[in-house]
Amino acid sequence: MLNKKPIKVLKTAQFFVFILIVALIISGCKSVDTTKDFFETPVLQKLPLAKYPDFTDDLEYTGLTKGIEQSLLYLAKIPPDREFVFGNDRFSAAYMIESFKYFLSFIKTKPLKNELKNFIKLHYSVYKSRGSETDGNILVTGYYEPILNGSLTRNEEYIYSVYSRPVDLVTVNLSLFSSGFKGKKIVGRFTNNTLLPYYDRKNIEKGVIPEENVTVLAWVKDPVDLFFLHIQGSGKIRFADGTTINVHYHATNGRPYRSIGRLLIDEGKIPKSVMSMQKIREYLHQYPEEIDEVLNYNPSYIFFKTEEESPIGFLGVKLVAGRSIALDRTLFPLGAMAFIETEKPLIDDSGKVCAWTDCKRFVFNHDTGGAIKGSARTDLFWGSGIYAEIAAGHMKQNGKLYFLILKPEA
């Protein structure tokens, strides 16, 4: 009995040393940054009044109040002194709440367009995202809430699993070991006193996770539908009796996201000019023998949990169709109000995109995503339904993004 405790301490110490070695490797393998000056500039840059955008909202006031209310729900759950970074300025959560309430009280009067523009110029500071290094634009894509047919039991038709988070999946917050690793995490499985990378998509689909370590929330029949459920991050599973469950992102296997759209472009199978989610579906259903190879090109895998409501974003509040966006959560102020300028598709009676038109509106930083990294990426949530799926599947437009916060003097 006296010998067991030192052995346990030694094994624990070995584990911590292993984690620190992994962290040092991650930190030490960074490539030389040849664009240092660009990345040292703040992600958000404060604008003079003369460079404010034209705050004309193509949705008028639809969903605007709801978007603000969801941000307020998030801000009410966190410490009032938590700071949010806007360029070189910092504002507390309590101040963010004040900023939102002031804006909300004004828009409830249904002001005319010029009145709203003057109100913002007088009372709000505006910060522009620096965007990409080349042209200062952001790339705007879209996502939506898919609805999949499913079953609570496996049968000949429904054979693909919607998994919960496995019990053997471990997330290590490296910042607990050193402040130099702030914001860095690794995901793996702790087996025989060794931390290993978690299984990739290919092995998970083969059923490598022990049954006792994971719960199947539902079974679906189309692997391509399931793959795009992973990409969207949340959705509904509808059963034969008419009931549904809401499934929402819970965890990832920690593997890097790789775009199957880029793969199909690079291999000359789908031209870049027509690439969309719909084209990927069309190709894979035309060549079913390639499904496994193409989908497994992306080793990242998503595990889900059920929610009473849907869809729920990263902040734990409901996403608002046309108003919620996903951004890199390490760079942009969570829950903050923004204004986006991009394009949205117009569709004809057959459901085909026939033209593009301006899409300018107030939006809210409610979500994040595995592929949404850096200052030049954002994902616009379109809701559910036919138009939402078409818009989400086709959007890859240039745009600009601005953040608003109440002026301290106001």
N, C-alpha and C positions, 0 to 999 in steps of 0.2 A: 504493500500500500504506500509506503514512504517513497518508493521510486517512481510512482506513476505521475505525481504532480510535476516534478522537474521535466519529465519527458513531454508532458502536455504543454508546459511553458515553452520548451524548446521548439516544438512543432509550431506553436503560435508565432514565435519569433521568426522562424524560418518563413512562415507565410507572409508576415509583414515585410521581411527583407525582400522576398520575391516580388511583392507588389511594388516596392520602391524601385527595384531593378527594372521592372516593366515600365514604370513611370519615367525613369531616367532614359530608357531606350526611346520611349515615345517622344520625350522632350528633345533628345539629342539627335533624332533623325530628321529634324526639320531642314528643308532645303534652304539655300541662301536666298534671301528675299531681294530681288533686283528692283522691286518697286516700293522700297522702304518709305519714300516720301509720301506716296499715295496712301499707304496704309497707316501712316502716322497722323494723317488728317482725320478729324472727327467724322464719324459716320453721318452725323447730322450737322449741317452748317446753317447758321442763323442767317435769314435773309433780310435785306432792307425792304422798306415798304414798296419801293419801286419795282421789286422783283417778286412780289406776291402773285400767286396764280389767280386765274379767274375762277372764283368759287361758285361756279354754276353746277348744280347737282342734277344729273339726268334722272334721278329717282325722286326728285322733289323732296318730300319729307317722309316718304315711305321707308319704314324700318329704321329711321334715324334715331327716334326716341328709344326704340327697343335696343339699338346698339349701345347707346349711352347707358341705359339701365343695366345692361349686362356688364359693362366695364365697371360701373359703380358697385355691382355685386362683388366683383373680384377685389376691388380696392378696399371694400369694407372688411374683407377677410384677412387682410395682411396688416402688419404693424404700421401705424400712422406715420412713423418716422422713416420708413423704408424709402430709399432714394431712387429716383429715376433720372437717367442721364439723357439730356437733350443737347448734343454738341458739347460745348464747354460749360453748360449750365446744369444744375441739379435741382430737382424739385421733389418734395416729400409726397408720400401717398395722400396725406391729408390735403396738400395743395392741389394734387391731381383731382381729388374729389371736388374741391371748391371750383376748379376750372370747369369741370364737367357740369356742375349744377348751374353755374353762371350761363354757360352756353345753352343748356336745356331750358332754362327759364325764358331765354330769348326766343328760341325756335318754336316754343309753344305758342307764341303770338302769330305764327305763320307769316314771318316778314317777307316782303318783296325781295327780289334778287339783289337789287342795289342796296337795300337796307341791310341785308345779311353781309354783303361785301364790306360796307362801311363799318359795321359792327366789329367784324374780324380785324380790320385795319386799325381800329381804335383800341381794341381791347386784347388782341391775341398776338403773340409772337409766332412766327412761322419758321420752321427748319426744313431744309431740303435734304433728302438722302443723297449722298455723294454718287450713288449708282456705280456703274462700271468704270474701270480705269480708262477705257477707250473713248466713250462718248457721254458718260454721265447718266445714261439711261438705266432703267431697271428692266428686267425681263419679267413679264406678267403672265403667269399660267393660271389655270383654274382647277378647282376640285368641286365635288358634289357628294351628295348622300345616295349611294346606290341601294337598290332593293333587290335582294337575291331570294329565290325560292329555295327552301331548305326543309330538312327533316330533323327531328330530335333523335331518331334512331338511324343507324346505317342500314341501307338496303342495296339492291342491285343498281338503283338509279342514283342514289345519293351516297357518294363514297369519299368525298373530300372534306377534311376536317377543318373547322374553325376552332382553333385552340385557345385555351386560357393561358395565362402565364405559368410556365412550368415551375415547380417548387425547387428545382435544382439550378435555376437561373440566378446568378449572383451579379449585382451591380456594385462596383467599388468606386466610391467617391475619392479620387486621388488627392483632392484638396485637404482632406483630413490628415494627410501625411506631410504635406508641405504647401505653404501658401503659393509657391511657384507653380503649382498645378491647379490653380483656381479655375473652376469650370470644366475640368477634365474628369471624365469617367471612363471606366472600361467595364465590359460585360463579359461574363464567362460562366463556367461551372466549376465548383470546387470539388474535386474528386481525388481521393487518396492523398490528401494534404497537398494537392497541386491545383493551381488555378489554370484551367484550360479555356481556349476560345469556345464559345457556345457553338452548337451544330449549325451548319449553313443550311440554306433552303433545300438543297438537293437531298441532304441526309434527313432533314426533318420530314420532308414529303415521303421518304422511304419508311418512315415510322420508327426512327432510331431512338426517339425519346421514350423511355420506359412508361408503360401505361399508368403506373402508380404515381408518376411525376406530373401528369398533365390531365386536364379535363377537356373533353370535347363539348363545346357550347352548342354546336349544331353541325349538321352535315349538308353539304351542297353538291350539286351535280356537275358544275362546270369549273375546271381549274383556272380558266382565263378570268371568269367572273370573280373567283376567289382572289386571284392575283391583284385585280384592280380594286377589290375591297381593301387589300393591304395598302395599296398606293393611296387610296382616299383616306384611310385611317379610321373611318367609322361608316356605319350603314345599318340597314334593317335586314333581318332574316324573316321571311314570310313563310308560314306553314300551311299545309293543305286545309286545315280547319279555319283558316282566316286570321289566326292569331299571329303576332309578330314579336320579335325581341329586338332590342337596340344593342348593337355591339359597338364597342368603342376601343380605340387604341389603349393598350395597357403597358406593353413593353416591347422591346426589339431584341433580337438575338445579338446585337452589337456588331454585326457584319456591315461593311460599307455598302451604301446604295449604289447600284449600277443600272443605268438606263437601258432597257431593252429596246426602246425607240432608237437610241443612238446605235445600238448593235445592228438593228435592221437597216439603218441608213448606211452604216459603214460597210455592210455586206452587200449593199446594192439591191436589197429586197424591197425597200419602200423608199421612193425619192423623198429627200428632205422637204421639198416644196409642198408635199401633200401629207406629211406625217401628222398623225393624230391618233388618239386612243381608238377611234373608230376604225382607222386603217390597220392598226395593230390587231384588233379583234378579227377584222376581215381576213387578214393574212393568216393568222393562226388557225382559224376555222377552215381555211382553204387548204392548209398544210398541217393537219393535226399531228403528223409524225414528227414535227419540229417543236411541238408545244413544250415538252419537258426541257429540251436543250435551250430554248429561248428563255423560258421563265427562270430556269436555274442559273442563267447568266447573272441574274441579280441575287447574290447570296443573302441579302437582307431579308428578314422574316419578321412579321408582326404578330404579336399575341394580343388577344382581346379580353375585355370584360363586358358584362352587361350593365346597362344603365336604364333607369326608369324613364328618362327623357332622352331625346336625341335631336340633333347631333350636339355633342359636347366637345368643346375645344380644349386646348392645352391648359387654359386658365381655369377649367372646371365650370365654365358658364356656357349657356347655349349659344351656338353660332347663329348669326342672323344672315339670311340669304341676301346676297348682294352687298352686304355691309362688313362682314367679318373677313379678315385677311390673315394669312400665315406668313410669318417672317422669321428670320434667324433670331431666336430668343436671347442669344448672347450679345446681340448688337443693338437692338431696338427696344424702347421702353414698352414693357408689357401693358396691355390694356389701353394704351394711349389712342387718342383720336388723330386720324390722318386724312389726307385728301389725295386721291389718286387720279392720274390722267393717263388713259390708255384707250384701247378699242375693244368693242364687243361685237360678236357676230349677229348678222341678221339671217334668218332662215326662211326658206320658201315652204310651200304647202307640202312638199315631199320630205321635209326635214333636212334639207341640204343647206349648207352655208352659201348664201348668194351674194353677200356683201359684208363690209365692216363699217361700223359707225363709231363716233366718239363715245367713250365711257368715262365720265368725270363725276366723281361722287365722294362724299365723306365716308370713311371706312374706319375700322377699329382693329387693333392688333390683338386678336383673341386667340391665335393659334400658332403652331409651328409645324415643321415637317422635316423628315429625314433628308429630302432633296433640296430643302430651302435653306441654303447656306450663303453667307456673305451679304454685302450691302446692295447687290444688284439683282436680288431675287425676291419675288413675292407671289403668293398664291391667293387668288380671290375665290371665296366660297359662293357657289351659285344656288345652293339649296338642293331640292330634289325635283324629279320630273324630266320630261323630254328635253325642254330647252336647257335645263341645268346640265344634263349629260352632254349635250352637243357643245355647249359653250365651254364646259370644262375640258372636253376632249380635244378641242381645236385651238384653244387660246395659247399663244406663245408670242405675245405682242410686246413691243417696246412701250415704255411708259415712264412717268415721273411720280415721285412720292414725296409728300410734304407732311410734317407733323405740326400740330397746333397746341399751344399751351397759353393759359391766361398770363398776360403781362403782370409782373409783380406790382407795378404802379397802379394797375387797374383794380 
